[in-house]
Amino acid sequence: MSGNQGETMDGDRPAGVCAVIDPERGEHGTMHLHGTLDPASFHRALHRVAETRPGTRHPGPRLVRHAPGLHSVELPAGAQAPVPGAVGLLADLLTAADPAPGSCGAPAGPPCRTLPRTEPVTPLQRRRLADTLAWPGHQAEQLRWRWYGPLDTERLTAAWHAVGERESILRTAFVWDPRPRAVVFDRPVTDVVRHPHATAIRRAALRERERARAFDLRRPAAVRLALLDSGPEDAAAPFTDILLTYHRALLDSWSARLLMRECCRAYLAGGTLPGGPRRPDLGDCARLLTAQDPGPYPGPYPGQDLGPDPGFRHGSVRRPAAPPPLSPPDPGQDPGFGPGSARHRAPSPVPPSFPFSSPPSDPGRGRAAGSGPTGVLRTVLSPARSTHLAHWAARWGVAESSVLQAVWALLRYRAGATAPATVPAPATIGFGLDFPGRGLLLEGIEGVPGPFENALPLTLALHPGLRLPRLLHTLRDVVMDLSAYEWNSAGAPDGAGPGARAGGLLAFDCGPRPETACGDELAAQGIRLEEQEAAGTPAGYALRLRAGHDTRRALVLTCAYDRDLIDSGTVRTLLEHTVRLLRLLPATATAATTVADALALLPPTPTPRVPDGPPARDRDFLVPLRGPLAPAAATVCLLDVPGAPRTGHRELIRHYRGPEALTALRLSAGRHTDHTDALARLARGGGRLVLGGHSGTGALACELARQLTAAGVRPPLVVVGGAHDDPGAPRHLAEVLHRAAARAARP
């Protein structure tokens, strides 16, 4: 490899750095760097690698300059040789740096500034990041407030920046080396945009567009604020909608309300917040969870057989053996772990499967053309009916959430009937429940923003003669038992095959409300804040039903659903049946009301089934991108950057001039062996394998190369290109990748 790669690639902007790692060159391999490189950046990168890989510090790799646009990195020999992951991480850091014109001849020196600190990720964050690979369209959630009164954009931006200075979660990004780690930066990135007035239709379009915008998890602030002013039709009471969009790997709804409350306080103080960074923060929680022993779940557990007992007697619940799974579990899975199981073992790293299933949705009911992956439907129970429902629930010693869970269980049960007018046979139903996830013994946990909200599965065995009060009390007790383990992410079924994430997900909003905490102070400045809606995502389920109260104490039901699995008509019917039971049960139900009596309140139309969640595992890991232009002696496979918006490598394919066919490796969490097997088959198909990708794929590519070498495959070349968001990076990477493939073709 030779030649000057320091020419400009985008006007006057110099080319970024591309790294080519060849394990076969030299005793321990070599790394060539093509492009404009600042030696100080090299030392900063070494410092970062040494923080996480102490063995690479003495002696470290040495930088050798051959030409203005060509450097090589000599890797140490012997016991101090860095592991492949460290070499790949070094390549990621060097290729992610912005090129500095005229600095390639600058003298080497010490690190120029303090590097961001590295924190562990929580088990739930690890699962969320895996979900990002499986369901990228299910990870962005929103909260919307309506701000009545004057709103100073600069003051609000300063207030949000002050919140970022205080809360480390707004300065957090992720790196993969090759497993995810959190990186906390010193300064926040503030993303606040104000849009001019528009109609209600445009406001709805903005919400969907903001939800559809992909987050780049390698950059801090996977949280953004969009402001949209009201139009002339609202001149009598002008307002501004504040739309907060966030990624589930960083925040949950409780945390989003916490941040908005802090933002209001900073706004009232002129855009500042007293005190320094918050402690404890999410990093402290991650360290506590790492040392936490989850232990076995105690019995009795949610898989309750409520029995044929026609009377209601507290404590008379009996626990049966687990209903068998309707489909065999995946290898390595524990079918006895989960709700309804006969016994419960300590959670394993492999998520369990649900012991129940639903038939798949009609494949012909996919999303409409031009629509996004997530649909949202919303309905409201009037304040008077909501108050009546709360009072009726209190008479039975339960909360409104227990009533909603009972109603959803009844609908799931009725969906299994052979005909709408018939009473279903005894059956076991199940669905997911969202918990706040803040049951950690850590002082101040209620004020720490982070992704704590956790879904746990629940099952019930229902029959027509079961009395409604007993169902309500059982659900109350089961949820109280589960809440002791709400922080435990091992009990959640993440794509564990058919039946996983069946029945939908229920959530009841809780947590601090900024309009309550700061309402009087805002009113003194002529401002009123009202929460409008919490538009979640399906979260890996076919649908997610979120309930909460608005400022008038009306119960708001918001259903986010996957348009590829369930259509809007089905969701609308489910919402109609849910609201009908919430309205009629408080007016008609007594101590003698049975499940059959409650189902008789529904209309004769069928209650639709809720399909399983989307499959989390890709069966075909290798995706052809472009066929060969001529016979070639090398095989090129491109890797996606974990956590970066998926682009399909369109620009890279357009600029690539080599004759080789281009293939992409579709990543899936926890499938490292499958990835290696797929790449081994590709490599054995012809020629030496070349693994390529943008900055961020280096550690992963080097780890895959190590596994392939251990499997008997010739060590592949690894090519890591410029930053993913650099407009000149695809062309530069395509050129270096072409030269690397030509070199790989030589014996």
Buried (B, 14 or more C-beta within 10 A) or exposed (E): BEEEBBEEBBEEBBBBBBBBBBBEBEEBBBBBBBBBBBBBBBBBBBBBBBBBBEEBEEEBBEBEBEEBBBBBBBBBEEEBBBBBBBBBBBBBBBBBBBBBEEBBEEEEEEBEEEBBBBBBBBBBBBBBBBBBBBBBBBBBBBBBBBBBBEBEEEBBBBBBBBBBBBBBBBBBBBBBBBBBBBBBBEEBBBBBBBBEBBEEEBBEEBBBEBBBEBBBBBBBBBBBBBBBBBBEEEEEEBBBBBBBBBBBBBBBBBBBBBBBBBBBBBBBBEBEBEEEEBEBBBBBBBBBBEEEEBEEBEEBBBBBBBBEBEEBEEEEBEBBEBBEBBEEBBEEBBBBBBBBBEEBEEBEEBBBBBBBBBEEBEEEBEBEEEEBBBBBBBBBBEBEBBBBBBEBBEEBEBBBBBBBBBBBBBBBBBBBBEEEEEBBEBBBBBBBBBBBBBBBEBEEBEBBBBBBBBBBBBBBBBBBBBBBBBBBBBBBBBBEBBBEBBBBBBBBBBBBBBBBBBBBBBBBBBBBBBBEBBBEBBEEEEBBBBBBBBBBBBBBBBBBBBBBBBBEEBBBBBBBBBBBBBBBEBBBBBBBBBBBBBBEBBEEBEEEBBBEBBBEBBEEEBBBBBBBBBBBBBEEBBBEBBEBEEEBBBBBBBBBBBBBBEBEBEBBBEBBEBBBBBBBBBBBBBBBEBBBBBBBEBBEEBBBBBBBBBBBBBBBBBBBBBBBBEEEBBBBBBBBBBBBBBEBBBBBBBBBBBBBBBBBBEE
